Amino acid sequence: MRMVTSEETCPLPDDPTLAAIARALNDADYWAMIVDRNWLCAYMTDAWRLSRGGLRGLAAFPVGAFLNGPEYVTMWLEGPRPFPLEALREAFAKVSGPWMLAELPGGRDELPERVDPRMRDIVDDLAPREREQAATRLGRYIYAGGGGQVQTSNTFMSLYDRTGRLVGGLALSKPAASMAVLGVISAGVDLGHFERMQQTAQPGRRSAAVLFADLESSSALARRLSTASYFALGRRMVRAVDGCVIDTGGLVGRHAGDGVVAFFLAETAGSESAAARACIEAARAIADTISEVAARSELAPEDLVMRFGLHWGANLYVGQIATRGRAEVTALGDEVNECARIEECATGGRAFASKDLMERLEAEDADALDIDPQHLIYTPLAQLPTASEKARRDAPAIAICEI
């Protein structure tokens, strides 16, 4: 028996048929596990191990361990997302146990010696049953993304080589939702953005650039347009703004009114400079696309004016809030509140960026943005003629420049 650690993908099984199936399932990112003809664990896909590891790394997997043996059961009961023991006992009693009892040479004498002690009491009640070629049963699995239990559909298949010889078995799992439903959900989600979100499933301290963007004079615009037209405008704006954030590698945060918050993590971007650059690129892209939104909504460009605040958070507490109705990334820290104050002062469609953010830019990224950080002039927020009362109170000394 060999315990495969979080640093490596499972080695492919020695049997060529099992190896080919394992490779294909892993490439397709299925939740899947393979056992050989002797009921020894042969392979578990990275996707399943990643979910079991709470999306923080690949969970350990005991290659060569007996299915439902001590190493196998312990694997499921430990880790960031432990599996309920009762669920393992139920699967043994209803699925694998009767098949094992029928196939093991020692039958009822051998099986109790090989299974985990926490399952031995089940053996006496088992009736041997011939292995099915394929069977599907509903189960429960603790899925790391939402932090709660998700009902799963589990398909068990017997695997044969080209000569018809039994070589092993496959457990293939998926959320119990139909593929039609999963397809609709996937169509509305940017997979790259979703993967970045999952990196924040475990809250923690992170360095990030912060972007606040908000529509000016939205109340007057809402009074001027019909409710249906204003709703259509808001929908176009949200799609356009979120698209700019996603395309520049950011994380869309909460939407408040006609505004959006976005975060650009240094760990995701590759460096603090790259995160600062992405934040600036996102603000510029939003400013450019807003004129297109205005045209599609039969409005003049001056009818849609957005103000922008950009700031750096060196030690933000960033995490994901996931419920049954939504999932979003949020951050806590003084810099988030300061960024909101910077944005409030950027009236007239301007973009204000803090000195803390601009001085993160390295020469290559600054050149790509056509910015010369060494010759920028900064102004304390409180000295701006557009400074709001909250800005003078909460962040008077924050130095900003217009970009």
C-alpha positions in Angstrom: 0.0 0.0 0.0 1.3 3.5 -0.9 -0.2 6.7 0.3 -0.2 9.3 -2.5 0.3 12.7 -1.0 -1.2 16.1 -1.8 1.8 16.9 -4.0 1.2 14.4 -6.8 -1.4 13.0 -9.1 -2.2 9.3 -8.6 0.1 7.0 -10.6 -1.7 5.2 -13.4 -2.7 1.6 -12.6 -0.4 -1.1 -14.0 -3.3 -2.7 -15.9 -3.4 -1.0 -19.3 -7.2 -1.0 -19.4 -7.5 0.6 -16.0 -4.7 3.0 -16.9 -6.5 4.2 -20.1 -9.8 4.7 -18.2 -8.1 6.5 -15.4 -6.3 8.9 -17.7 -9.4 9.7 -19.7 -11.5 10.4 -16.5 -8.8 12.5 -15.0 -8.4 14.6 -18.2 -12.2 15.2 -18.1 -12.1 16.3 -14.4 -14.6 13.7 -13.3 -15.2 12.6 -9.7 -14.1 9.0 -10.1 -12.3 6.2 -8.3 -11.1 2.9 -9.7 -10.4 -0.4 -7.9 -8.7 -3.4 -9.3 -10.3 -6.9 -9.6 -9.1 -7.7 -6.0 -10.9 -4.7 -4.6 -7.7 -2.8 -4.0 -7.8 1.0 -4.5 -6.1 1.7 -7.9 -6.8 5.4 -8.7 -8.7 8.5 -7.7 -9.0 11.5 -10.1 -7.5 14.9 -9.2 -11.0 16.5 -9.3 -12.3 14.2 -6.6 -9.2 14.5 -4.5 -9.3 18.3 -4.8 -12.9 18.4 -3.6 -12.1 16.1 -0.7 -9.2 18.4 0.1 -11.5 21.4 0.5 -10.1 22.9 -2.7 -6.9 23.7 -0.9 -4.9 20.8 -2.3 -5.2 17.1 -3.4 -6.3 14.9 -0.5 -4.2 11.9 0.2 -5.2 8.6 -1.4 -4.1 5.0 -0.4 -3.1 3.2 -3.6 -3.3 -0.5 -2.9 -5.5 -0.3 0.1 -8.4 -2.7 0.4 -11.7 -1.0 -0.4 -13.5 -0.4 3.0 -10.3 -1.4 4.8 -8.8 0.7 7.6 -6.7 3.0 5.4 -9.6 3.6 3.0 -12.1 4.5 5.7 -9.7 6.7 7.5 -9.0 8.6 4.3 -12.7 9.5 4.0 -13.1 10.4 7.7 -10.1 12.8 7.9 -9.3 16.0 6.1 -10.9 19.4 5.5 -14.2 17.8 4.3 -14.7 14.6 6.3 -17.3 12.1 4.9 -19.8 10.7 7.4 -19.1 7.3 8.7 -22.7 6.3 8.4 -22.6 7.0 4.7 -19.6 4.8 4.2 -21.3 2.0 6.2 -24.4 2.3 4.0 -22.4 2.1 0.8 -20.6 -1.0 2.1 -23.9 -2.6 3.2 -25.8 -1.9 0.0 -23.2 -1.9 -2.7 -19.7 -3.2 -2.3 -20.2 -5.5 0.6 -22.5 -8.1 -1.0 -20.3 -8.1 -4.1 -17.1 -8.7 -2.1 -18.8 -11.5 -0.1 -19.6 -13.3 -3.3 -16.1 -12.9 -4.9 -13.5 -13.1 -2.1 -12.1 -16.7 -1.8 -12.5 -16.7 2.0 -16.0 -15.3 1.8 -17.6 -14.6 5.2 -14.4 -15.6 7.0 -12.1 -13.4 5.0 -14.2 -10.2 4.7 -14.3 -9.3 8.4 -10.5 -9.5 8.6 -10.0 -7.1 5.8 -12.6 -4.4 6.4 -12.3 -1.6 8.9 -13.3 -2.5 12.4 -16.0 0.1 12.3 -17.7 -2.0 9.6 -17.3 -5.5 10.8 -20.7 -5.7 12.4 -22.3 -5.3 9.0 -20.8 -8.4 7.5 -23.0 -10.9 9.4 -26.1 -9.3 7.8 -24.7 -9.3 4.3 -26.1 -11.7 1.6 -23.7 -12.4 -1.3 -24.7 -10.9 -4.6 -23.2 -11.2 -8.0 -21.5 -8.0 -9.1 -23.7 -5.8 -11.4 -22.3 -4.6 -14.7 -23.6 -1.1 -13.9 -25.8 0.4 -11.1 -26.6 4.0 -10.0 -27.6 5.1 -6.5 -28.2 8.4 -4.9 -25.9 9.4 -2.0 -24.5 12.4 -0.2 -21.2 14.1 -0.5 -19.7 17.1 1.3 -18.7 19.4 -1.5 -16.0 21.9 -0.6 -17.3 24.8 -2.7 -20.4 25.5 -0.8 -19.3 24.0 2.5 -22.4 21.9 2.9 -23.8 18.6 1.7 -24.7 18.1 -1.9 -26.7 15.1 -3.1 -24.8 13.0 -5.6 -25.6 10.4 -8.2 -23.1 7.5 -7.9 -22.7 5.1 -10.8 -20.8 1.8 -10.2 -19.5 -0.1 -13.2 -17.6 -3.3 -13.7 -14.6 -2.9 -16.0 -13.5 -5.5 -18.5 -10.6 -5.7 -20.9 -10.8 -6.5 -24.6 -10.9 -10.2 -23.9 -13.8 -9.9 -21.6 -11.8 -10.5 -18.5 -12.9 -8.6 -15.4 -10.1 -6.1 -14.5 -11.8 -3.9 -11.8 -14.5 -1.5 -11.0 -15.3 2.2 -11.3 -17.2 4.5 -9.0 -18.3 7.6 -11.0 -20.0 10.4 -9.1 -21.6 13.7 -10.0 -24.0 16.2 -8.4 -27.5 14.8 -8.5 -28.6 17.7 -10.7 -29.2 16.6 -14.3 -26.7 17.5 -16.9 -29.3 19.8 -18.5 -29.4 21.8 -15.3 -25.6 21.7 -14.9 -25.2 22.9 -18.5 -27.4 25.9 -17.9 -25.4 26.8 -14.8 -22.1 26.4 -16.6 -23.3 28.5 -19.5 -23.8 31.4 -17.2 -20.5 31.1 -15.4 -17.0 32.1 -16.5 -15.0 29.0 -15.5 -11.8 31.0 -15.0 -13.5 33.4 -12.6 -15.1 30.5 -10.8 -11.8 28.8 -10.3 -10.3 32.0 -8.9 -13.2 32.3 -6.6 -12.6 28.8 -5.3 -9.1 29.9 -4.2 -10.8 32.1 -1.7 -13.0 29.3 -0.3 -10.7 29.2 2.6 -10.7 32.8 4.1 -7.3 34.3 4.9 -5.0 37.3 4.7 -4.2 38.3 1.2 -2.6 41.3 -0.7 -4.9 42.7 -3.3 -5.7 45.7 -5.4 -9.2 47.0 -4.8 -11.5 48.7 -7.3 -14.7 50.6 -6.6 -16.8 51.8 -9.5 -20.2 53.5 -9.3 -22.6 55.3 -11.6 -23.1 59.0 -11.0 -26.6 60.5 -10.9 -28.3 57.2 -11.1 -31.4 58.5 -9.2 -32.1 61.1 -11.8 -31.6 58.6 -14.5 -34.0 56.2 -12.8 -36.7 58.9 -12.6 -36.2 59.8 -16.3 -36.4 56.2 -17.7 -39.2 53.7 -17.5 -38.8 51.0 -14.9 -38.3 48.4 -17.7 -35.7 50.5 -19.5 -33.8 51.3 -16.3 -33.8 47.6 -15.4 -32.5 46.7 -18.9 -29.8 49.4 -18.5 -28.7 48.1 -15.2 -28.5 44.5 -16.5 -26.3 45.7 -19.4 -24.1 47.7 -17.1 -23.6 44.8 -14.7 -22.7 42.4 -17.5 -20.3 44.8 -19.1 -18.6 45.8 -15.8 -18.3 42.2 -14.5 -17.0 41.2 -17.9 -14.2 43.8 -17.7 -13.2 42.6 -14.2 -13.2 38.9 -15.2 -11.3 39.5 -18.5 -8.5 41.3 -16.5 -8.2 38.5 -14.0 -10.1 40.0 -11.1 -12.7 38.8 -8.7 -16.1 40.3 -8.8 -17.3 41.3 -5.4 -20.6 42.6 -4.2 -22.9 44.8 -6.2 -24.4 47.7 -4.3 -26.9 49.8 -6.2 -25.3 50.8 -9.4 -21.8 50.1 -8.2 -19.4 47.2 -8.1 -16.4 46.1 -6.0 -13.6 44.0 -7.5 -10.5 42.5 -6.1 -7.2 41.6 -7.9 -5.2 39.2 -5.8 -1.4 39.2 -5.9 -1.3 35.5 -5.5 -3.6 35.0 -8.5 -2.0 37.7 -10.7 1.5 36.5 -10.0 2.8 39.6 -8.3 1.7 42.8 -6.6 2.7 44.7 -9.7 0.6 42.5 -11.9 -2.4 42.8 -9.6 -2.1 46.6 -9.6 -1.8 46.7 -13.4 -4.9 44.4 -13.8 -6.9 46.8 -11.5 -6.0 49.8 -13.6 -6.7 47.9 -16.8 -10.1 46.9 -15.5 -11.0 50.5 -14.7 -10.0 51.7 -18.1 -11.9 48.8 -19.8 -15.0 49.7 -17.8 -14.8 53.3 -18.8 -14.5 52.4 -22.4 -17.4 49.9 -22.4 -19.8 52.2 -20.6 -20.1 54.3 -23.8 -21.1 51.2 -25.6 -23.8 50.5 -23.0 -25.1 54.0 -23.4 -25.4 53.6 -27.1 -27.2 50.3 -26.8 -29.6 52.0 -24.3 -30.2 54.9 -26.6 -28.5 57.3 -24.2 -25.9 60.0 -24.7 -22.4 59.2 -23.4 -22.7 61.9 -20.8 -25.8 60.2 -19.4 -23.6 57.3 -18.1 -20.7 58.6 -16.1 -18.8 56.3 -13.7 -16.4 57.3 -11.0 -13.6 55.0 -10.0 -11.5 54.5 -6.9 -8.4 52.2 -6.9 -6.5 51.3 -3.8 -4.1 48.7 -2.4 -4.8 46.4 0.5 -1.6 44.9 1.9 -3.3 42.6 4.4 -6.9 42.3 3.5 -9.0 39.4 5.0 -10.4 37.9 1.8 -12.9 35.0 1.6 -16.0 33.7 0.0 -19.5 33.8 1.3 -21.6 31.0 -0.1 -25.2 30.3 0.6 -27.9 28.2 -1.1 -28.8 31.4 -3.1 -25.5 32.9 -4.1 -21.7 33.0 -3.8 -19.6 36.1 -3.6 -16.1 37.2 -2.7 -15.7 39.8 -0.1 -12.9 41.5 1.9 -12.5 43.1 5.2 -9.9 45.8 6.0 -9.5 49.5 6.4 -8.3 49.8 2.8 -11.7 48.6 1.5 -13.4 51.5 3.3 -10.7 53.9 2.1 -11.2 52.8 -1.5 -14.9 53.6 -1.2 -13.9 57.1 0.0 -11.5 57.5 -2.9 -14.3 56.6 -5.4 -16.7 59.1 -3.8 -14.3 61.9 -4.6 -13.8 60.9 -8.3 -16.7 62.8 -9.7 -17.1 63.7 -13.3 -16.1 60.2 -14.6 -12.6 60.4 -13.2 -10.5 57.5 -11.9 -8.4 58.1 -8.7 -5.7 55.7 -7.6 -3.9 55.7 -4.4 -0.1 56.2 -4.0 0.0 52.8 -2.3 -1.4 51.1 -5.4 0.6 53.1 -8.0 3.9 52.4 -6.3 3.3 48.7 -6.6 3.8 49.0 -10.3 7.1 47.7 -11.6 8.7 49.3 -14.7 7.4 46.7 -17.2 3.8 46.9 -16.1 4.0 50.7 -15.8 5.3 50.9 -19.4 2.4 48.7 -20.6 0.0 51.1 -19.0 1.8 54.1 -20.4 2.4 55.5 -16.9 5.5 57.0 -15.4 5.2 56.4 -11.7 8.3 58.5 -10.9 6.6 61.7 -12.2 3.1 61.3 -10.8 1.8 64.1 -8.6 -0.3 63.1 -5.6 -2.9 65.0 -3.6 -4.2 64.1 -0.1 -7.8 63.2 -0.4 -8.9 65.9 2.0 -7.4 68.6 -0.2 -9.6 67.7 -3.2 -12.4 70.2 -4.0 -14.6 67.1 -4.6 -13.7 65.5 -1.2 -16.8 64.2 0.5 -17.5 64.7 4.2 -16.9 61.0 4.8 -13.6 61.2 2.9 -12.4 64.1 5.0 -13.4 62.1 8.1 -12.2 58.6 7.3 -9.3 59.0 4.9 -8.0 62.6 4.8 -4.4 61.7 4.3 -4.7 59.1 1.6 -2.6 60.4 -1.3 -4.2 59.9 -4.8 -3.5 60.7 -8.4 -5.8 60.7 -11.5 -5.1 58.0 -14.0 
